[in-house]
Amino acid sequence: MDAHDAPRHPSRKTVLRAAFAAGLAAPAALMGVPALAGTAAADGAPKAPPQLTPACDDGDDPTPPQMEGPYFKPGSPRRSSLLEPGGQGVRLEVRGQVLGLGCRGVGAVLLDFWQADANGAYDNVTYRYRGHQFTDAGGAFRLTTIVPGLYPGRTRHLHVKVQAPGRPVLTTQLYFPGEPRNATDALFDPRLLMAVRDADGVRYAAFDFVLDVPQAPGGTWAVGTEYRAGDRVTYGGRGHVCLQGHTSQQGWEPPNVPALWRAG
């Protein structure tokens, strides 16, 4: 059975986002942390939730596309803040990375965002709440804007076009967890849910895009190296612990030989 015939299982990212879409708590086992870890400070005050966009090496496919819609307008200004002087709405900070298939950041990726204002209206005359930016060398981006308003037929969302140098454009949309209209919007996709938290009147969101950009797996593991039990390496963006001493060979990459390596 080749890779195309292998049974597919939902990745942690899909399960987590589906849980948030349904208003459920994410299982601690899927988060990779002990139950309750990171959820409360010593004084009982809530802390930031664990990162809800796990590394892309757990079986995730590239970020799914979605329709452009009728409101895209080319030629947006280059800027990472879409805030307008005197504008209304709750401040929103979106951060994340653009990753390739090897789970490493991709630099100089174009991200072109557009959205509705706080009243659910798009500006098709000027460039209010529109702007593009480029990822840094590590693939990171940051967008400062407002939470978009609602309009008939849609749940709350952001539009974005993502393009790595010399690669096709990914057009998609990002969604907010816990929105009642997520259940009725025909376009809503839980794989496109951002991880969102509120603090001091600001909404903080996180999302990592995975593009169909080939990358060598990378990491510290290397062929021809003598490893001892307990040695630690990285491969494909994930850590691994050596279980048995051996000299590494081509084809014995950590994910391929669970008798020799344990992820963790």
C-alpha positions as CSV (number, residue, x, y, z in Angstrom):
1,M,0.0,0.0,0.0
2,D,1.6,3.3,-1.0
3,A,1.2,6.7,0.6
4,H,-1.9,7.5,-1.5
5,D,-3.7,4.4,-0.4
6,A,-2.8,4.8,3.3
7,P,-5.8,5.5,5.6
8,R,-6.0,9.1,6.7
9,H,-6.7,10.1,10.2
10,P,-7.7,13.6,11.4
11,S,-4.7,15.6,12.6
12,R,-4.5,17.2,16.0
13,K,-5.0,20.6,14.3
14,T,-8.3,19.4,12.6
15,V,-9.6,17.8,15.9
16,L,-8.7,20.9,18.0
17,R,-10.3,23.4,15.6
18,A,-13.4,21.2,15.2
19,A,-13.7,21.1,19.0
20,F,-13.5,24.9,19.3
21,A,-16.1,25.2,16.5
22,A,-18.4,23.2,18.6
23,G,-17.6,25.1,21.8
24,L,-15.8,22.1,23.4
25,A,-12.6,22.1,25.5
26,A,-9.6,20.7,23.7
27,P,-8.5,17.4,25.1
28,A,-5.3,17.8,27.1
29,A,-3.8,14.7,25.5
30,L,-4.1,16.2,22.1
31,M,-2.4,19.4,23.3
32,G,0.7,17.5,24.3
33,V,0.6,19.0,27.8
34,P,-0.7,17.7,31.1
35,A,-4.3,18.5,32.0
36,L,-4.7,22.1,33.3
37,A,-1.1,23.0,32.5
38,G,-0.8,26.6,31.4
39,T,-4.5,27.4,32.1
40,A,-4.3,29.3,35.4
41,A,-1.8,31.3,37.2
42,A,-0.9,30.8,40.9
43,D,-3.6,33.4,41.9
44,G,-6.2,31.6,39.9
45,A,-6.3,34.2,37.1
46,P,-6.6,32.7,33.6
47,K,-3.5,32.5,31.5
48,A,-3.0,32.3,27.8
49,P,-4.2,28.9,26.4
50,P,-1.7,26.5,24.9
51,Q,-0.8,27.0,21.2
52,L,-3.7,25.5,19.2
53,T,-1.9,25.3,15.9
54,P,0.5,22.3,16.3
55,A,3.6,21.9,14.1
56,C,2.7,20.7,10.6
57,D,4.6,17.4,11.0
58,D,1.6,15.6,12.5
59,G,-0.1,14.7,9.2
60,D,-1.6,18.1,8.3
61,D,-2.2,18.9,4.7
62,P,-1.5,22.3,3.2
63,T,-3.9,25.0,4.4
64,P,-7.1,24.5,2.4
65,P,-8.2,27.1,-0.1
66,Q,-11.5,29.0,0.0
67,M,-13.4,31.2,-2.5
68,E,-12.1,34.8,-3.0
69,G,-15.6,36.3,-2.7
70,P,-16.8,39.5,-4.4
71,Y,-14.8,42.0,-2.4
72,F,-11.2,41.5,-3.2
73,K,-9.4,44.6,-4.6
74,P,-5.9,44.4,-6.0
75,G,-3.2,47.0,-5.3
76,S,-3.6,47.2,-1.5
77,P,-1.0,49.3,0.4
78,R,1.9,47.5,2.1
79,R,1.3,47.7,5.8
80,S,0.9,45.3,8.8
81,S,-1.6,47.5,10.6
82,L,-5.1,48.1,9.2
83,L,-6.2,50.3,12.1
84,E,-8.0,53.5,11.0
85,P,-7.8,56.8,12.9
86,G,-11.0,57.1,15.0
87,G,-12.1,53.7,13.7
88,Q,-14.6,51.5,15.7
89,G,-14.2,47.9,16.7
90,V,-12.3,45.6,19.0
91,R,-8.6,45.5,18.3
92,L,-7.4,42.2,16.9
93,E,-3.7,41.0,16.8
94,V,-3.1,38.0,14.5
95,R,0.3,36.3,14.5
96,G,1.7,33.2,13.0
97,Q,4.1,31.6,10.5
98,V,3.9,30.5,6.9
99,L,5.5,27.0,6.8
100,G,6.5,24.7,3.9
101,L,6.0,21.0,3.7
102,G,9.2,20.4,5.7
103,C,7.6,22.4,8.6
104,R,10.0,25.2,8.3
105,G,9.2,28.9,7.9
106,V,9.2,30.4,4.4
107,G,10.5,33.9,4.1
108,A,9.3,36.7,1.7
109,V,5.8,35.2,1.5
110,L,3.2,37.8,0.4
111,L,0.1,37.9,2.6
112,D,-2.7,40.2,1.3
113,F,-5.5,40.7,3.9
114,W,-9.0,42.2,3.4
115,Q,-12.0,42.3,5.7
116,A,-15.3,44.0,6.6
117,D,-15.3,46.9,9.0
118,A,-17.0,46.7,12.5
119,N,-20.4,47.2,10.8
120,G,-19.9,44.3,8.4
121,A,-19.2,46.6,5.3
122,Y,-16.4,46.3,2.8
123,D,-14.8,49.5,1.4
124,N,-14.6,49.0,-2.4
125,V,-13.7,52.7,-3.1
126,T,-10.5,53.1,-1.0
127,Y,-8.4,50.6,0.9
128,R,-9.8,50.7,4.4
129,Y,-9.2,47.4,6.1
130,R,-7.0,46.2,3.3
131,G,-3.2,45.7,3.2
132,H,-0.4,43.4,2.3
133,Q,2.8,42.4,4.0
134,F,5.7,39.9,3.7
135,T,6.9,37.3,6.1
136,D,10.3,37.7,7.7
137,A,13.2,35.3,7.1
138,G,11.6,32.8,9.6
139,G,8.2,32.9,8.0
140,A,6.6,35.0,10.7
141,F,3.9,37.6,10.2
142,R,1.8,39.9,12.4
143,L,-1.4,41.7,11.5
144,T,-3.0,44.5,13.6
145,T,-6.6,45.2,12.7
146,I,-10.1,45.0,14.3
147,V,-12.5,42.2,14.7
148,P,-14.7,42.2,11.5
149,G,-18.4,42.8,11.8
150,L,-21.1,40.4,10.6
151,Y,-23.2,40.7,7.5
152,P,-26.1,38.6,6.2
153,G,-25.3,35.0,5.3
154,R,-21.7,34.8,6.7
155,T,-20.0,34.1,10.0
156,R,-17.1,36.3,11.2
157,H,-14.0,35.9,9.0
158,L,-10.9,37.4,7.5
159,H,-9.8,37.0,3.8
160,V,-6.2,36.5,2.8
161,K,-4.1,35.6,-0.2
162,V,-0.8,33.9,0.5
163,Q,1.9,33.4,-2.1
164,A,5.5,32.1,-1.6
165,P,8.1,33.4,-4.1
166,G,7.5,31.7,-7.5
167,R,4.6,29.6,-6.2
168,P,0.8,29.6,-6.8
169,V,-1.4,31.9,-4.8
170,L,-3.4,30.4,-1.9
171,T,-6.7,32.2,-1.4
172,T,-8.5,31.3,1.8
173,Q,-10.4,32.7,4.8
174,L,-9.7,32.5,8.6
175,Y,-12.4,32.0,11.2
176,F,-13.1,32.7,14.9
177,P,-14.0,30.0,17.4
178,G,-17.3,30.1,19.3
179,E,-19.2,32.1,16.7
180,P,-22.9,31.0,16.5
181,R,-22.9,31.5,12.8
182,N,-20.1,29.0,12.3
183,A,-22.8,26.3,12.4
184,T,-24.9,27.8,9.6
185,D,-22.2,29.3,7.2
186,A,-21.9,27.0,4.3
187,L,-18.3,28.1,3.7
188,F,-17.1,27.6,7.3
189,D,-14.2,25.1,7.6
190,P,-12.9,24.2,11.1
191,R,-9.5,23.6,9.7
192,L,-9.3,27.4,9.2
193,L,-10.1,28.3,12.8
194,M,-7.7,30.7,14.5
195,A,-6.7,30.2,18.1
196,V,-8.2,33.2,19.9
197,R,-7.9,34.6,23.4
198,D,-9.0,37.9,25.0
199,A,-6.9,40.1,27.2
200,D,-7.2,43.7,28.3
201,G,-9.8,44.5,25.7
202,V,-7.8,43.0,22.8
203,R,-8.4,39.8,20.9
204,Y,-5.2,37.8,20.2
205,A,-5.3,35.3,17.4
206,A,-2.8,32.7,16.1
207,F,-2.7,30.8,12.8
208,D,0.1,29.0,10.9
209,F,-0.3,28.6,7.2
210,V,1.1,25.5,5.5
211,L,1.9,26.0,1.8
212,D,2.7,23.4,-0.8
213,V,6.3,24.4,-0.9
214,P,8.8,21.5,-1.0
215,Q,11.4,21.5,1.7
216,A,14.0,19.0,2.8
217,P,13.1,17.6,6.3
218,G,16.0,19.3,8.0
219,G,17.0,18.9,11.6
220,T,20.0,17.7,13.6
221,W,19.7,14.0,12.7
222,A,22.3,13.0,10.1
223,V,23.4,9.8,8.2
224,G,26.5,8.1,9.4
225,T,26.3,9.3,13.0
226,E,26.8,7.0,16.0
227,Y,23.9,7.6,18.4
228,R,23.6,6.3,21.9
229,A,20.4,5.6,23.9
230,G,19.1,8.9,25.3
231,D,20.6,11.1,22.6
232,R,18.2,13.8,21.3
233,V,17.8,15.0,17.8
234,T,15.4,17.0,15.7
235,Y,13.9,15.8,12.4
236,G,11.1,17.3,10.3
237,G,10.6,20.0,12.9
238,R,10.1,17.6,15.8
239,G,12.3,16.3,18.6
240,H,13.2,12.6,19.0
241,V,14.9,10.5,21.7
242,C,17.2,7.6,20.8
243,L,16.0,4.3,22.3
244,Q,18.9,2.0,21.1
245,G,22.5,2.7,20.2
246,H,23.2,2.5,16.5
247,T,24.9,4.1,13.5
248,S,22.4,6.0,11.4
249,Q,21.7,5.0,7.8
250,Q,19.7,6.3,4.9
251,G,16.1,5.1,5.4
252,W,16.5,5.0,9.2
253,E,15.2,8.5,9.7
254,P,13.5,8.8,13.2
255,P,9.9,8.7,12.0
256,N,10.6,5.5,10.0
257,V,12.1,3.4,12.8
258,P,10.1,3.5,16.1
259,A,12.3,0.8,17.5
260,L,15.2,3.2,17.5
261,W,13.6,6.6,18.1
262,R,10.7,7.9,20.2
263,A,9.2,11.3,19.4
264,G,9.3,13.7,22.2
